[in-house]
Amino acid sequence: MDCPLASPHPNSNSAALCPASCPRHRAVTWTFQLLAAVILGQTLFFKFTGAPESKFIFSTLGVEPWGRFATGGLEAIAVVLLLHRRFAVYGAVLALGLMTGAIFSHLTRLGLVVHNDGGLLFALAVTVWGSSLVILWLRRNELTKVVRRWNPFAAP
């Protein structure tokens, strides 16, 4: 099977599904996993040390300090999950949820620019959100298995 990330199958009009063993598929998947993990990881320092920007954000949202620590803890879990191949889907789902909340907070309460950052925090949240979507798409076979396993409405 050819990988659609490389090129379409020469004997068909559409690209075949890319197997998880395809080297380019793995490289692209890991690139997005590392991108999301690095961005999430570098923000942990600011959350756990009580940087003024973090305190301002969570005070504005009315959840300082417990919201800052809870968010930081969940982001740390997402980083660990994203860096482990077997659990990357769980990390991507967690990161997607966290970044959806961050983006919503920026759009409704914080504004796109926080403490004259030029929109950097918002852009980082959107980058992690998009990376998480790409990871879930590239690992959609694993995601399907997870959904089936945890579906409370599935027949036994």
C-alpha positions as CSV (number, residue, x, y, z in Angstrom):
1,M,0.0,0.0,0.0
2,D,1.2,3.5,-0.8
3,C,1.2,6.3,1.7
4,P,-1.0,9.3,0.7
5,L,1.5,11.5,2.5
6,A,4.1,10.4,-0.1
7,S,2.1,10.2,-3.4
8,P,-1.1,8.8,-4.8
9,H,-1.2,5.1,-5.9
10,P,0.0,5.0,-9.5
11,N,-2.9,2.6,-10.6
12,S,-5.8,4.5,-9.1
13,N,-7.4,7.9,-9.0
14,S,-7.3,8.1,-5.2
15,A,-4.6,7.5,-2.6
16,A,-4.7,4.3,-0.6
17,L,-4.9,4.5,3.1
18,C,-1.6,5.0,4.7
19,P,-0.5,2.1,7.0
20,A,0.8,3.1,10.4
21,S,4.1,1.4,9.5
22,C,4.7,3.9,6.6
23,P,7.9,5.8,7.5
24,R,6.5,9.1,6.3
25,H,3.2,8.6,8.2
26,R,5.2,8.0,11.4
27,A,7.5,11.0,10.8
28,V,4.6,13.3,10.2
29,T,2.6,12.0,13.2
30,W,5.7,12.3,15.5
31,T,6.3,15.8,14.2
32,F,2.9,17.0,15.2
33,Q,3.1,15.1,18.5
34,L,6.4,16.7,19.4
35,L,5.1,20.1,18.3
36,A,2.1,19.9,20.6
37,A,4.2,18.4,23.5
38,V,6.9,21.1,23.3
39,I,4.4,23.9,23.3
40,L,2.4,22.4,26.2
41,G,5.6,21.6,28.0
42,Q,7.2,25.0,27.8
43,T,4.0,26.7,29.2
44,L,4.1,24.4,32.3
45,F,7.0,26.5,33.8
46,F,4.9,29.6,33.7
47,K,1.8,28.0,35.2
48,F,3.7,26.2,38.1
49,T,5.9,29.2,39.0
50,G,3.1,31.7,39.1
51,A,4.3,33.9,36.3
52,P,2.4,37.2,36.1
53,E,0.8,36.4,32.8
54,S,-0.5,33.1,34.1
55,K,-1.8,34.7,37.3
56,F,-3.5,37.4,35.2
57,I,-5.2,34.9,32.9
58,F,-6.5,32.7,35.7
59,S,-7.5,35.6,37.9
60,T,-9.5,37.1,34.9
61,L,-11.2,33.7,34.6
62,G,-11.9,33.6,38.3
63,V,-10.1,30.4,38.9
64,E,-6.7,31.5,40.3
65,P,-4.8,29.6,41.7
66,W,-6.5,26.2,41.6
67,G,-7.4,26.5,37.9
68,R,-3.9,27.3,37.0
69,F,-2.5,24.2,38.9
70,A,-5.3,21.9,37.6
71,T,-4.7,23.1,34.0
72,G,-1.0,22.7,34.4
73,G,-1.4,19.2,35.8
74,L,-3.7,18.2,32.9
75,E,-1.3,19.7,30.4
76,A,1.6,17.8,32.0
77,I,-0.4,14.6,31.6
78,A,-1.1,15.4,27.9
79,V,2.6,16.0,27.3
80,V,3.5,12.5,28.7
81,L,0.7,10.9,26.7
82,L,1.7,12.6,23.5
83,L,5.3,11.4,23.9
84,H,4.3,7.7,24.2
85,R,3.2,6.1,20.9
86,R,0.7,3.8,22.5
87,F,-1.1,6.7,24.4
88,A,-0.7,9.5,21.9
89,V,-4.4,9.4,20.9
90,Y,-5.4,10.0,24.6
91,G,-2.9,12.9,24.8
92,A,-4.3,14.4,21.6
93,V,-7.8,14.2,22.9
94,L,-6.8,15.8,26.2
95,A,-4.8,18.5,24.5
96,L,-7.7,19.2,22.1
97,G,-10.1,19.6,25.0
98,L,-7.7,21.9,27.0
99,M,-7.0,24.0,24.0
100,T,-10.6,24.3,23.1
101,G,-11.1,25.8,26.6
102,A,-8.1,28.1,26.1
103,I,-9.3,29.3,22.7
104,F,-12.8,29.9,24.1
105,S,-11.4,31.8,27.0
106,H,-9.4,34.0,24.7
107,L,-12.4,34.7,22.5
108,T,-14.8,35.4,25.3
109,R,-13.0,36.8,28.3
110,L,-9.3,37.4,27.7
111,G,-9.0,38.8,24.3
112,L,-6.5,37.7,21.7
113,V,-3.7,39.8,23.1
114,V,-2.8,39.1,26.8
115,H,-0.3,41.4,28.5
116,N,0.9,42.8,25.2
117,D,2.1,39.4,23.9
118,G,0.9,40.2,20.4
119,G,-1.4,37.2,20.4
120,L,1.3,34.7,21.0
121,L,-0.6,32.7,23.7
122,F,-3.6,32.5,21.5
123,A,-1.5,31.5,18.5
124,L,0.2,28.7,20.5
125,A,-3.2,27.5,21.7
126,V,-4.5,27.4,18.1
127,T,-1.3,25.6,17.0
128,V,-1.7,22.9,19.7
129,W,-5.4,22.6,18.8
130,G,-4.6,22.1,15.1
131,S,-1.8,19.7,15.9
132,S,-4.1,17.6,18.0
133,L,-6.6,17.4,15.2
134,V,-4.0,16.3,12.8
135,I,-2.7,13.7,15.3
136,L,-6.2,12.3,15.7
137,W,-6.7,12.2,12.0
138,L,-3.4,10.4,11.4
139,R,-4.2,8.0,14.2
140,R,-7.9,7.7,13.3
141,N,-7.7,3.9,13.4
142,E,-6.5,3.9,17.0
143,L,-9.1,6.6,17.8
144,T,-11.9,4.4,16.4
145,K,-10.7,1.5,18.6
146,V,-10.7,3.8,21.7
147,V,-14.2,5.0,21.0
148,R,-15.5,1.5,20.5
149,R,-13.8,0.3,23.7
150,W,-15.2,3.2,25.8
151,N,-18.7,3.5,24.2
152,P,-21.2,2.8,26.9
153,F,-24.0,2.2,24.3
154,A,-22.1,-0.5,22.3
155,A,-23.6,-3.9,22.3
156,P,-21.7,-6.4,24.5
